[in-house]
Amino acid sequence: MTQPRSALSALVPLHAPPAVVHLSADFFGVSPTLLGDQSVLCGVLVSAAGAAGMQASGTPIVLKHHDGAVSAILPVDGCHMSLHTMPDQELAILDVLARPGHDVQRALDVVARRIAARSVRAERRERG
């Protein structure tokens, strides 16, 4: 059963700043060779985090999948950045979860420049 809107409004004040900013982006038409290159993808994540003003909490965690896809996750300032690739579909998916004050658009710009997609679709949401 859903609560009336007035009850929900009492739980989270409308003027409260967001706890985090969540940016996700799909990169279409990316070179399959690049999408399988772990070292390049990790470098892209580290560069994007730096451009956004985020401090890495460790090194990227990388998983190479049996089909050549890569999942790279970089812990940053209590949040994360991740890049998941699907070379067979020429697709990369970026996920950035950042505390307010970090410039997630700059992170997106770095990734877009470095992986040279045919097109990009991005969405930014305030969470929490």
N, C-alpha and C positions, 0 to 999 in steps of 0.2 A: 504494500500500500504506500503510495507517495504522500509525503507531507504537504500541507498547504504552503504556498510560496512564502507567506509571512513567517512560518516556523523556520524555514530554511534561511531566510534573511537574518533571523536572529542568531543563527549559528555562525555565519561568516559575514562580518560587516562589509558593506559594499565599498567602503573607502580603504579597506585593508590592502597594503601592497602585496603583490604576488610573492609566494615563497620561492618560486623558481620560474624561469622562462624555459619553454620547451620548443625547440626548433627541429623540424624534420624536413628532409629534402630528398627528392628522388632525382637522380641524374640518369638521363636516358642517352643511349648512343655513345657509350664510353668504350674505348678500346679494350677488348677482352684480355689482351696481354697485360695492360696496365692493371686491370681489375684482379689479376692473379699475382701481382707483384707485392709481396708482403712488406718489403723494406720501403718501397715508395709510399704505400698506403699509410704506414706508421709515420713516415716523415710528414705526410700531408696532415695527419691528425695533430702531431706535435706543433707544426707550424700554425695550424688553424687555432689551436688552443692559445698559443702565444699571442696571436693577432687579436684574440678576443679578450686578452688580459687575464687569462686563466692560468693558474699554477698547477702543473701536473703533480699528482700524488704518487706517481710511480711510472714505470715504463708501460708501453702499450701491451695488452694481453692479446695475443693473436692465435686464431684457430684457422688452420688450412683444412678445408673440407675435401672429401673424396672427389668431388666434381670440379675442383679447381677454385671454388668460391673461397672468399676470405672474410672472416669476421674479426675486426680489430676494435678493441675497447680501451680507451684511455681514461683512467680515473682523474678527475680534476676538481679541486676545491669542494670536496664533498658531493660532487655530482659526477657526470661522465660525458664523454663524447664517444660515439661509436660509428663505424663505417662497415657496412655489410655489402658484399659484392656478389653478383650473379653474372659471371662472364658469358655464359651461354645466352643470356638475355641482354647483354651490354648495359647492365643496370647496376647502379650503386645507390645505397640508401644511407644517408647521414642522419644521425640522431644526436642532438646536443641538449643536455639538461644543465642549466646554469643558474646560479644565484643572481639576483638583481645586481646591476652594476657592471656586469660583463657584457660585451658587445657581440652577441651571437651573430649579427649580420656580418661582422668582419670575419668570423669563422667561416660562414657560408661563402663569402667572397673568395677566401683563400682556397677552399676546396674546389669551388667552381673554376678558378684559374688553373689549378694544378691538374685536374682530371679531364678538362676539356670535353664536356658533354655536349651532345647535339642540342639538348634542351634540359631545363631544370624546372621542377615544380616544388615549391617550398611552402611551408606553413609554420607560423609562429603562434604559440599560445602561452598565456600566463596560467600558471598552475598553483594550486595550494592556497 
